[in-house]
Amino acid sequence: MQSLRALPSDEDGGREVFEAPLQPKFQSNATPAPPQKIYPLAAPAKNSAKGPSQSFNSHETAGRQGKNTIRFQAMLAVAVCICLGWTLWLILLNVAPNDTVNRVMNTENFDYGSFWLMVDPSKTMFETILPGSRVTSTTVQLAFSLTRQDSSARKRIKLLMKFGDLALETLLLYQMLEAGSPTPLIAIFTAVVVTNALACAAMMFVPHERAPLAETLIDILFDFLIIVGCPMLVVFYCLSSFTFDRAKFAINLEVFPAGWFEQGASVIADAEQTAVIYESLKSLRIMTPLNFFTRIGVNMTLCFRLWHLVDNLHGDTKQKNSIYPKRHRFGAAFLTVFAMMLVVFVEESMRTSSLACQPHPECVVNARRWTILKTGSLTQCPCLMLIDRDIAPKTYAEWENPTNVTDKVAQLASMGDLQTLQLTNRYLGVLPDELRRCKSLRHLSLEYTHTQTFPAWVKEFTKLEYLHVESKFTSPMVVFPDDMFEDMSALTFIHFAAFIPMVKLPSFDGLTNLKSLTLAVFLFLEEIPPFDHLHNLERIVLSCVTAIAGIPDFSPIKDLKSFAVSDRGAWCCNGFLGTCDLSNGNCGVHPLWGSPAVSCLDPNRTENVATPVTLAAVEKFDATTCGPVLQPGVLEGPPTPEIMAPCNGTMYRQCGNAQAMCYNARFMGIACTTSPFPIEMRRRQIAQGVGDP
């Protein structure tokens, strides 16, 4: 029987197919009927026309995919805008740090805009910004060009680059640990870095057809979290933790005279809170060229990745190959072990450092450093901020004989990490030698600590930014080293008070970044050092500086925002400003301090002459300069047993008579005062329902 495949083809190229099965042919005289031929129909084309419902479904699916693509592109565009906006904000933070932080924290009206007192960037930084941006941009573009081709070698290079990214993120995390960043921020940053490593390891085992887009999106997501998300979280943390009583401070501004202690927001704010916020915001700044290249470089990297992805989505080409090598067991194992070790390192660093600092509750911020603990040791705490304050001593014994913290300061300074030392109503007769090791000391505040001299090595604190020393009348500061300020170019704030016997201050020539200068109760100071190098000075307060015959030339000062003189200023009436008027109270015997009357300056003198710029400054701030002389009972003096006893440690208590109240003026002991200013302050607080209960 002839096979079906052997049948000859018809003219149209088809073969015959019979209805009935093939059977042997029997001889018959009848003429057989011709068989019916059935021709197979042509197979339907793959893209043949569909029914109405199928066509509608296909169009609906295409429309849905188009909408998803548009949404995806819109999300990427928003991410690009956020990245660029954040980079711009970082640039503003570095170019104009105080103005930028004031706007974010809403502190423009605090201390005339000088509340945070951040150090302005050096000229070197400005000179490196433009060429540095070009070099960084070129480097990023070169790196992308080297890894654009999809080959196994290129994938290994990309994997090594991922290891480099994780190393950089680990370095940033280490810096956060060393800076003593708040625990929530460290925990979140650690979680992001660990998840980044584990996600990369997991993507090596994702099926090939699903890997390319997922790998790209995951890399962009974690870059975004590291570069933009976590720093933004720092800003949100600062905003949420800043609890300054604005209503209470507004009353102080209305009631107390200009230049008084109660008008200084930076000295009455919560010390620990302000210090933590300051350091957190400062960590976002770029202080060195290396910081600039790393910070701006990673921001540009993220921007280029986002733009590249958006460009690919708009174009016809799509990424078809994975970014990292598939089933790379060594790489995946390395990333997994890295994540586990990082978690252990962070946990042990936080745990052991907390145990080392447990005996020292005065250490409010410590570096999160892995410490090998020694039994009974008191010098292992990597303390960054030592704050110990009693702003309202309740008894005369607490005021006159405060707790001696000399040994405590020595113990916490032994590691050399101390950056902030703030003491109020504690005894620190001399600075211990261990403090000399703290080369990174930035904040030094000593209020009523019985400190009368500074050692010669105090000039070695070249990174000092904030210096506040308030003496007691019974144990005032006597003398400073002559070269104390020689190398303190980072110092932005000086507040010296009650240096009654001091006749001379060190030269101010090294204070090129000084923004705020307060001198109070200098009864024997002969002259104020020249302002020749104080180009950035913004705020000057002179209170009870009774013996000076003139003030320095204001010509070097570029932008003076506040100039306040309270109590006697003999230069206001002795002819320094042009006219001598000895009948003015500022030139007579002082009713409170007993300072002798002054005489007119020689009209033909060649020294101690007010320059036109100085005269213009006095005229500009005439409302806060050359005011009336203080009278007895207006300014609170040092507490005595007689005026502290009626208060019995209770604030705002009526004492003595109907016009007297218990108050801790300038953080001294709670004593009975007849000064009208705190009494009016308390009345307004009660009327407005603000302040302490």
Steps between C-alpha positions, in 0.01 A plus 500: 500500500635830395586730785303820550817706476576338163184626341560739216422860553220678331551793281442735786761324702262313732464126544185302484343378816218244481205480731503125534787286605704340229375155399604252234353579165252241371442446135155606391329564174336810636675814436611629837391840607781745519613552856436828670815695570540702812772764502644608836442863576795731548602541864370825653758774520633588845395860464165431345212727586343436841151534621373825651547383861858380441591826328353702788698299758826549314445875475408513870817313596715729288333805651557370851868437427531849355348654812732298723798617297389861533455462876841338529664779304320760711629337819853502366466864398386587853799310643734691270350832609533405868862399448584823321312707757681330787835559331413867459403522868833343600682762296304776676575339837870524427508842338269673752472258796346733758234646271407155369473339844311799638239463228463127555482525880303829498756681717559814290396725791720329759808704591458709185553197281814386684342218701677199347831674436629256241845564360493633144691298237853606422601669175673178399166322499346764274794470262457122471123495445492582127802296382410228748152470351647461152752236610236306692255510209768382255604217732143376538443507124825307443396235752166454326664472160732226626208291625250560221578194289338175613763227532609269779809712567294817518259333740787411731617861486150613595501254789831644620350848470212379717753388760649849479158657555447285808847592628415869465167448676678315779741791535205740531347272762829491691510879498148506642606262777806708584290818501260351754198544273159427656414131527196512264710651221775241542247215503331620181827558315629157605179335380531672162863393448433141609190471282695642207763227532247218543287622210803497271581144610141386442484654153784274387257207517199667341405352157680671215192635327387685815837629617600805290226746591474379860877536556498852359203610710640348820836671451328834441276448802786436741712778352207732551455388862869539582561828320168678548268304730722462807632860495143625467413287800772685694331831421158366601648367824645842581170671428303257717741514795540881513266608781605860565227695686447776246212667684705528819798640312279753320401640840868531595565701185215737585580547869877496553731774368713432194814306577378344824569135575135398459499623141767252392323202346818295468582525872152419633413219256521139613873430483487128422225533242667789319838326498360178349306689232801715418727200452235314297454791260872558485550139388318588176750771415806466280797631696792369293569446127486124559151535648401704199611239245337210687169671586441676169642203311249250641218747438605538137526122468139458603389780267681342203347160574152646514538701181652199322206281599246759390685538170488124442129492571439773244723333241449186296775302670447306817751343729494127431791378711534493875728743679674251729628147422248221557547233767822659615517304824816665628358849450168409662675334794727801546205740506311282748797472736562873464142577604521271803835643613374856458202432726726344764747790477232767543330315785823441691619855442182639651482250785860515622528878474177540698637273773828694507310827551245362745690634807489850348143632463650843431617370161188570294649396164774244443661345195351159415836324505576132557677506836686220676368556851725492805351427838466811717647736238363857495709629211375286210191701411539655151309808612423773248278732705531557872211716622443546873284796594306627798331814369312575823686418825245482780718571803789733570723199570429362152580840350817572693640145522395314186591141416865454406516344153875530438555123522194432287625730225843336516349151470280583202778694327749213530400347166556832324158494330327779691347761268260679736557598862214691658488559875268725700531542877764230529853537638789484253777711650750415225474320170645148553797398287299213349287760322803596295465173309164610361626672186150495350339701780241726337272621779628627836249652741596566862239685707574567868768231520753698712748487209737797529775422249549302183819297438736603222401195293141625461616654169531144364120477472521619140162346409312684774178655368314609815653655813281612791659584835292657777688564825381547854549837662688327782731300268528686168720419204822697543712456188513325163816390315605777261503270196181316590306590183793484260387186313130487586368583155198272550372689806160656426362585846656672803315586820715627787334627817600620847875518435501789744875548562616423143669800337604353165362252251708295252522617141200416282707474180460122469119507528426530130164319525368662818131587468386586854696687769363570849700672775318556829609641837860591414539779755876553447547413133698784345428435133339254263746340255476624139253340260747500210436135404142458623348526153213260579389659828121536511410564863670709771378532859682721752349498848650668804834568330548821694866598463558509124531845341419388145408209279694340213461599137204323340634537145614135462151370592301421186148428627427607857147394594486597868690740726378533859656694788333471838603689811780751495694585185734790577582531130141614446563835671877557537545647151582176320192543281572871448335685787603483866210517747614426854148560630393176336456218751740281306787732598420541870570281800324170442215454752534120504867416438654816647715563193650854511389783276681549169644807334477626143743367242755735346331650191840508322579133560625281216409166658170361622305685233164374378509427128204584272405131485496476879288815528260359242466175696423688824241708318345194337459324834429810709195331657722238667811706578588778745191438712444585867731381776389205710353586838515286815228236504470473122783254435508196725820464698657178627279297738548529875360284782257779593335525157503125428343389829147641435476310173586158640585380151162591346491695175262796445401511865400836649757610754589802711223729384233519233754612237754220549525151350729198521700459181822335376649797317767393247489142639611611845338373820126551551484829688257779576519783247330837461597541136190596300598301191463140626185598689341638183622195310322267742179703486489469124578129515205443732272715285595310184517157662861431403819418686546292813189419706 
